[in-house]
């Protein structure tokens, strides 16, 4: 059974920082692009950052220079370090795994974790 378990969310003041973690099980982590998405009520889910198996990364323009995504393949865990947080960063953050296995693509999602940035 696939599980992506997020942790590290919560309430922080503007300018503060948080570190999200996502522990994966039931997938082949080493062949998966891992990512973080976020969603505000009434809005579409958007990509925040992702990291490929090669270590290459992609960031939304709004978080470049403030957020850092990383992965530890030994722990099957992906992290999102969020610095200089802004109120518009308030959202539910979702861990995502894009698993490429046996020529097929499998997309997995975590349950989501709330991040609230107070002004």
Long-range contacts (C-beta under 8 A, 24 or more apart in sequence): 1-25, 1-26, 2-26, 2-27, 2-97, 2-108, 4-95, 4-96, 4-97, 4-108, 4-109, 4-110, 4-111, 5-95, 5-110, 5-111, 6-93, 6-94, 6-95, 6-110, 6-111, 6-112, 6-113, 7-113, 8-113, 9-93, 9-113, 9-114, 9-115, 10-114, 10-115, 10-116, 11-116, 11-117, 11-118, 12-85, 12-115, 12-116, 12-117, 12-118, 13-117, 13-118, 14-85, 14-86, 14-87, 14-117, 14-118, 14-119, 15-84, 15-85, 16-85, 16-117, 17-81, 17-82, 17-83, 17-84, 17-85, 18-82, 18-85, 18-115, 19-79, 19-80, 19-81, 19-82, 20-79, 20-80, 20-82, 20-93, 20-95, 20-113, 20-115, 21-77, 21-78, 21-79, 22-77, 22-78, 22-79, 22-95, 22-110, 23-75, 23-76, 23-77, 24-76, 24-77, 24-78, 24-95, 24-97, 24-108, 25-76, 27-76, 27-97, 27-99, 27-106, 27-108, 28-99, 28-101, 29-73, 29-76, 29-97, 30-73, 31-99, 31-100, 31-101, 32-97, 32-98, 32-99, 32-100, 33-97, 33-98, 33-100, 34-69, 34-71, 34-78, 34-95, 34-96, 34-97, 34-98, 35-69, 35-78, 35-95, 35-96, 35-97, 35-98, 36-69, 36-78, 36-80, 36-93, 36-94, 36-95, 36-96, 37-93, 37-94, 37-96, 38-89, 38-91, 38-92, 38-93, 38-94, 38-115, 39-91, 39-92, 39-94, 39-112, 40-90, 40-91, 40-92, 45-94, 48-80, 48-93, 49-80, 50-96, 50-98, 51-78, 62-88, 63-89, 82-115, 85-115, 85-117, 86-117, 87-117, 87-118, 87-119, 88-117, 89-115, 89-117, 90-115, 90-116, 90-117, 91-115
